[in-house]
Amino acid sequence: MAIDVEQGCVAQNSLRPDVRSVLSYWSDYYNPDGPAPRRGYSTGWIAQRLHAILAERGTVDYWDNAQRPLGMSADVFVGHFWAFADCARANDFDHQVAFYVLSDPVQGAALLRDAAERYGVPFPEWDLPPANFDHEATMELADAVLLVGNQTTLATFDARWRSKITLVNYASGSPWQHSATLKRRREFVYAATTCGLRKGFLDVIETWRSIRAGTTQLHVIGQIDEPYRGRLDASGAPAVKVYGWIPSTSRRYRELLQSCRFAYIPTWVEGQMGTVLEAIAAGCVPITTRACGVDDRVLEYCVVVEPGQPEQHREEIATMLAWADAEFSDRQAVLRETMARVHTWSGFDERVRRVVWNAN
């Protein structure tokens, strides 16, 4: 996909004035000069699209998030929010756009810190902005902000910032093949890179400890570290099967998602959760939270629950298991159609272009 996008941009550059742009993102996930070590993640999909959009009008300098060049100048700067303020202060950019892939990080960190203390689990520092991240300065310095998420994600930001924020959706990384004859079990899949506090894994443990074996099964995909593995084992949840981390680009991952009718992904703090999009693209109907960041028009056809309410989650699981085949098929079809309509890369590109090029 990268080659096609870049080739399409070269022809346009000859018709437009050369604009110098800088993109600060994560080279582990996307590297315009060669293969990135961590491919197949939404971080890389997004970085690739941002780079291609900026390349439509000229040259692009790509900085890894850890880089902090000094004294540089450019017409346009687009930066992942972790490094945005440092780069904006140390350089001269005519138009500065911050890119947020998380709900208000101060509010999100406070919620998770409180939960970590309450439940006696580690606060996930590695999964949130570094301690020196300055959210206030980032929002002040940005001429515009691109935010991945939905109206719930937007509502976490202070009202004074919302006029400069534009919501964007992205799409699943690659097309999923669907088969009308595919036999799906009345079972659930939970998928995350790491099964931890932010991804609602405490809800997984509390909800599924009381679901009997033989009723259904939850297939858990993702790395599980302590104390979560120990807590899951101690819960004795009989209907949970753990696989560990499976690459989302693998056939095994796809087949596992496509073998289930449902997904159970009760995430707590997100921007927009890629595995929820993948589950829907795979044909699952998910139980999830509004915090997952999926477009509200798609959430209308999901089963939406509140975080930290395992009894409510079990009630919804029981309701879904009782769906007739036609009810599942109808919900699956409209969910797929809606997501294919509103979660598109063309829509992402259009919104980003308007913001990056200052609506010109």
C-alpha positions as CSV (number, residue, x, y, z in Angstrom):
1,M,0.0,0.0,0.0
2,A,2.8,2.4,0.8
3,I,4.3,2.2,-2.7
4,D,1.0,2.9,-4.4
5,V,0.3,5.8,-2.2
6,E,3.7,7.3,-2.7
7,Q,3.6,6.8,-6.4
8,G,0.3,8.5,-6.6
9,C,1.7,11.5,-4.8
10,V,4.8,12.0,-7.0
11,A,2.6,12.9,-10.0
12,Q,0.8,15.5,-8.0
13,N,4.0,17.2,-6.7
14,S,4.8,18.5,-10.1
15,L,1.6,20.5,-10.1
16,R,2.0,22.1,-6.7
17,P,4.4,24.4,-5.0
18,D,7.0,22.6,-2.9
19,V,6.0,22.6,0.8
20,R,8.4,21.5,3.4
21,S,6.8,19.4,6.1
22,V,8.0,17.6,9.3
23,L,6.3,14.5,10.7
24,S,7.2,13.3,14.2
25,Y,5.9,9.8,14.9
26,W,7.3,6.3,15.7
27,S,9.9,4.7,13.4
28,D,9.5,1.4,15.1
29,Y,6.0,1.2,13.5
30,Y,6.6,3.0,10.3
31,N,9.8,4.0,8.5
32,P,9.5,5.6,5.0
33,D,13.0,4.4,4.2
34,G,12.5,0.7,4.8
35,P,10.6,-2.0,6.7
36,A,9.7,-1.1,10.3
37,P,10.4,-3.7,13.0
38,R,6.8,-3.5,14.4
39,R,4.5,-3.7,11.4
40,G,0.8,-4.5,11.5
41,Y,-0.2,-2.0,14.2
42,S,-2.6,1.0,13.9
43,T,0.3,3.3,14.9
44,G,2.1,2.4,11.7
45,W,-1.0,2.6,9.5
46,I,-1.6,6.1,10.8
47,A,2.0,7.3,10.4
48,Q,2.0,5.9,6.8
49,R,-1.1,7.9,5.9
50,L,0.1,11.1,7.5
51,H,3.4,10.8,5.6
52,A,1.7,10.2,2.3
53,I,-0.6,13.2,2.8
54,L,2.3,15.5,3.6
55,A,4.3,14.2,0.6
56,E,1.5,15.2,-1.7
57,R,2.8,18.8,-1.6
58,G,6.5,18.4,-1.2
59,T,9.4,17.1,0.9
60,V,8.8,15.5,4.3
61,D,11.4,15.1,7.1
62,Y,10.4,12.1,9.3
63,W,11.5,12.3,12.9
64,D,11.2,9.4,15.4
65,N,9.3,10.3,18.5
66,A,12.5,10.2,20.5
67,Q,14.3,12.7,18.3
68,R,14.4,16.4,19.4
69,P,16.1,18.3,16.6
70,L,16.9,22.0,17.2
71,G,16.6,25.1,15.1
72,M,14.8,23.5,12.1
73,S,12.2,25.3,10.0
74,A,9.3,24.0,7.9
75,D,6.0,25.1,6.6
76,V,4.0,22.4,8.3
77,F,4.6,20.3,11.4
78,V,2.5,17.3,12.3
79,G,3.5,15.6,15.6
80,H,2.4,12.7,17.8
81,F,1.3,14.4,21.0
82,W,4.0,12.9,23.2
83,A,6.8,14.8,21.5
84,F,4.8,17.7,20.0
85,A,5.5,20.5,22.5
86,D,9.3,19.8,22.7
87,C,9.6,19.9,18.9
88,A,7.3,23.0,18.5
89,R,9.3,25.0,21.1
90,A,12.7,24.1,19.7
91,N,12.0,24.8,16.0
92,D,10.2,27.2,13.6
93,F,7.0,25.9,12.0
94,D,4.4,28.0,10.2
95,H,1.5,25.6,10.9
96,Q,1.6,23.2,13.8
97,V,-0.8,20.2,14.1
98,A,-0.8,17.9,17.1
99,F,-2.0,14.3,16.6
100,Y,-3.7,12.7,19.6
101,V,-4.4,9.0,19.7
102,L,-5.7,9.0,23.3
103,S,-8.5,10.6,25.1
104,D,-7.5,13.5,27.4
105,P,-4.2,12.0,28.8
106,V,-4.4,13.8,32.1
107,Q,-7.9,12.6,32.8
108,G,-7.1,9.1,31.5
109,A,-4.0,8.8,33.7
110,A,-6.0,10.0,36.7
111,L,-8.7,7.4,36.1
112,L,-6.1,4.6,35.7
113,R,-4.0,5.7,38.7
114,D,-7.1,5.6,40.9
115,A,-8.0,2.2,39.5
116,A,-4.5,0.9,40.1
117,E,-4.6,1.9,43.7
118,R,-8.1,0.6,44.2
119,Y,-7.4,-2.8,42.7
120,G,-3.8,-3.2,43.8
121,V,-2.2,-3.4,40.3
122,P,0.6,-1.5,38.8
123,F,0.0,1.9,37.2
124,P,0.8,1.4,33.5
125,E,3.3,4.1,33.0
126,W,4.7,2.5,29.9
127,D,1.3,2.7,28.2
128,L,0.8,6.4,28.8
129,P,2.7,9.7,28.0
130,P,6.0,10.2,29.9
131,A,6.0,12.1,33.2
132,N,7.4,15.2,31.5
133,F,4.5,15.4,28.9
134,D,2.8,18.7,29.1
135,H,-0.8,18.4,27.9
136,E,-1.6,22.1,28.5
137,A,1.3,23.3,26.6
138,T,0.7,20.9,23.7
139,M,-2.9,22.2,23.3
140,E,-1.8,25.8,23.6
141,L,1.0,25.5,21.0
142,A,-1.0,23.5,18.5
143,D,-2.7,25.6,15.8
144,A,-5.0,22.6,15.3
145,V,-5.4,19.1,16.8
146,L,-6.3,15.9,15.1
147,L,-7.9,13.4,17.5
148,V,-8.6,9.7,16.8
149,G,-11.9,8.7,18.5
150,N,-15.5,9.4,18.9
151,Q,-17.7,12.0,20.7
152,T,-16.9,10.3,24.1
153,T,-13.2,10.7,23.3
154,L,-13.7,14.4,22.4
155,A,-15.8,15.0,25.6
156,T,-12.8,14.1,27.8
157,F,-11.0,17.2,26.6
158,D,-11.6,20.6,28.3
159,A,-14.3,22.5,26.5
160,R,-11.9,25.4,25.8
161,W,-9.9,23.2,23.5
162,R,-12.6,21.6,21.4
163,S,-12.9,24.3,18.8
164,K,-9.4,23.4,17.5
165,I,-10.0,19.6,17.6
166,T,-11.0,17.6,14.5
167,L,-12.1,14.0,15.1
168,V,-10.8,11.4,12.7
169,N,-11.5,7.6,12.2
170,Y,-9.2,5.1,10.7
171,A,-9.9,1.8,9.0
172,S,-8.7,-1.7,9.7
173,G,-5.2,-2.3,8.3
174,S,-6.2,-4.7,5.4
175,P,-9.3,-6.1,3.9
176,W,-10.9,-9.1,5.6
177,Q,-12.3,-11.9,3.4
178,H,-15.8,-13.0,4.3
179,S,-17.5,-16.3,3.7
180,A,-21.2,-16.8,3.8
181,T,-20.7,-20.4,4.7
182,L,-18.3,-19.7,7.6
183,K,-19.3,-21.7,10.7
184,R,-19.0,-19.5,13.8
185,R,-19.3,-20.7,17.3
186,R,-21.4,-18.9,19.9
187,E,-18.2,-17.8,21.6
188,F,-16.3,-14.6,22.3
189,V,-12.9,-13.3,21.5
190,Y,-10.9,-10.7,23.5
191,A,-8.0,-9.2,21.6
192,A,-5.3,-6.7,22.7
193,T,-1.6,-6.3,22.3
194,T,-1.2,-6.4,26.1
195,C,-4.0,-7.5,28.4
196,G,-3.8,-4.9,31.2
197,L,-5.5,-2.1,33.2
198,R,-6.1,0.3,30.3
199,K,-7.6,-2.5,28.1
200,G,-10.2,-3.5,30.7
201,F,-8.6,-6.8,31.6
202,L,-9.8,-6.6,35.2
203,D,-13.4,-6.6,33.8
204,V,-12.5,-9.7,31.8
205,I,-11.4,-11.5,35.0
206,E,-14.4,-10.4,37.1
207,T,-17.0,-11.0,34.4
208,W,-15.8,-14.4,33.3
209,R,-15.0,-15.9,36.7
210,S,-18.7,-16.6,37.1
211,I,-19.5,-17.9,33.6
212,R,-19.7,-21.7,33.6
213,A,-17.8,-24.0,31.2
214,G,-19.9,-25.2,28.4
215,T,-22.1,-22.1,28.3
216,T,-19.7,-20.4,26.0
217,Q,-16.0,-19.6,25.8
218,L,-13.8,-16.5,25.8
219,H,-10.6,-16.7,23.6
220,V,-8.1,-14.3,25.0
221,I,-5.4,-13.0,22.6
222,G,-2.6,-10.8,24.0
223,Q,0.4,-10.7,26.3
224,I,-0.6,-11.2,29.9
225,D,1.9,-10.1,32.5
226,E,1.7,-10.3,36.3
227,P,-0.3,-9.6,38.3
228,Y,-3.0,-10.2,35.7
229,R,-2.0,-13.7,34.8
230,G,-2.0,-14.7,38.5
231,R,-5.3,-13.1,39.0
232,L,-6.9,-14.8,36.1
233,D,-5.5,-18.2,37.2
234,A,-6.8,-17.5,40.8
235,S,-10.2,-16.6,39.5
236,G,-10.6,-20.2,38.2
237,A,-12.6,-18.8,35.2
238,P,-13.5,-22.1,33.5
239,A,-14.7,-20.6,30.2
240,V,-11.5,-18.7,29.4
241,K,-8.8,-20.0,27.0
242,V,-5.6,-18.0,26.8
243,Y,-3.4,-17.9,23.6
244,G,-0.9,-15.2,24.4
245,W,0.1,-12.6,21.8
246,I,-0.6,-13.5,18.2
247,P,0.5,-11.2,15.4
248,S,-2.6,-9.5,13.8
249,T,-1.1,-10.1,10.4
250,S,-1.1,-13.9,10.9
251,R,-3.6,-16.4,9.5
252,R,-4.1,-17.8,13.0
253,Y,-5.2,-14.5,14.3
254,R,-7.7,-14.0,11.5
255,E,-9.1,-17.6,11.8
256,L,-9.6,-17.2,15.5
257,L,-11.5,-14.0,15.2
258,Q,-13.6,-15.4,12.3
259,S,-14.4,-18.6,14.3
260,C,-16.4,-16.5,16.9
261,R,-19.7,-14.8,16.6
262,F,-18.9,-12.2,19.3
263,A,-16.1,-10.1,20.7
264,Y,-15.8,-9.0,24.3
265,I,-13.5,-6.0,24.6
266,P,-14.5,-3.8,27.6
267,T,-11.6,-1.3,27.3
268,W,-11.3,1.6,29.7
269,V,-9.1,4.3,28.1
270,E,-8.5,4.7,24.4
271,G,-8.2,6.9,21.4
272,Q,-9.7,4.4,19.0
273,M,-9.1,0.7,19.6
274,G,-7.8,-1.1,16.5
275,T,-8.7,-4.6,17.7
276,V,-12.4,-3.6,18.0
277,L,-12.3,-2.5,14.4
278,E,-10.6,-5.8,13.5
279,A,-13.2,-7.8,15.3
280,I,-16.0,-6.1,13.5
281,A,-14.2,-6.5,10.1
282,A,-13.8,-10.1,11.0
283,G,-17.5,-10.5,11.4
284,C,-17.8,-10.4,15.2
285,V,-20.5,-8.4,17.0
286,P,-18.7,-6.8,20.0
287,I,-19.5,-6.0,23.6
288,T,-17.5,-2.9,24.2
289,T,-17.5,0.5,25.9
290,R,-17.9,4.0,24.4
291,A,-14.3,4.6,25.5
292,C,-13.2,2.3,22.7
293,G,-13.4,5.3,20.4
294,V,-15.2,3.6,17.6
295,D,-17.5,6.0,15.7
296,D,-20.9,6.5,17.4
297,R,-22.8,5.4,14.3
298,V,-21.0,2.0,14.5
299,L,-21.6,1.7,18.3
300,E,-25.3,1.9,17.7
301,Y,-25.1,-1.7,16.5
302,C,-22.6,-3.0,19.1
303,V,-23.5,-3.9,22.6
304,V,-22.3,-1.1,24.8
305,V,-21.5,-1.6,28.5
306,E,-20.1,0.5,31.2
307,P,-16.5,-0.2,32.5
308,G,-16.3,-1.9,35.9
309,Q,-19.8,-3.4,35.8
310,P,-19.2,-7.2,35.5
311,E,-22.8,-8.1,36.4
312,Q,-24.1,-5.9,33.6
313,H,-21.5,-7.5,31.2
314,R,-22.7,-11.0,32.2
315,E,-26.3,-10.1,31.5
316,E,-25.4,-8.8,28.0
317,I,-23.4,-12.0,27.3
318,A,-26.4,-14.1,28.2
319,T,-28.7,-12.0,26.0
320,M,-26.3,-12.3,23.0
321,L,-26.0,-16.1,23.4
322,A,-29.8,-16.3,23.2
323,W,-29.9,-14.5,19.8
324,A,-31.5,-16.4,17.0
325,D,-29.3,-17.0,14.0
326,A,-31.2,-14.4,12.0
327,E,-30.8,-11.8,14.7
328,F,-27.0,-12.3,14.8
329,S,-26.7,-12.3,11.0
330,D,-28.8,-9.1,10.7
331,R,-26.7,-7.3,13.4
332,Q,-23.5,-8.6,11.8
333,A,-24.5,-7.3,8.4
334,V,-25.5,-3.8,9.4
335,L,-22.5,-3.5,11.6
336,R,-20.1,-4.4,8.8
337,E,-21.9,-2.1,6.4
338,T,-21.8,0.9,8.8
339,M,-18.2,0.4,9.7
340,A,-17.2,0.1,6.0
341,R,-19.0,3.4,5.4
342,V,-17.7,5.5,8.2
343,H,-14.3,4.0,9.1
344,T,-12.4,4.6,5.8
345,W,-9.0,5.7,4.9
346,S,-10.4,8.0,2.3
347,G,-12.4,9.8,5.0
348,F,-9.3,9.9,7.3
349,D,-7.2,11.4,4.5
350,E,-9.9,14.0,3.7
351,R,-10.2,15.3,7.2
352,V,-6.4,15.3,7.7
353,R,-5.8,17.2,4.5
354,R,-8.3,20.0,5.6
355,V,-6.5,20.4,8.9
356,V,-2.9,20.1,7.7
357,W,-3.4,22.4,4.8
358,N,-5.3,24.9,7.0
359,A,-8.6,24.2,5.1
360,N,-7.1,25.4,1.8
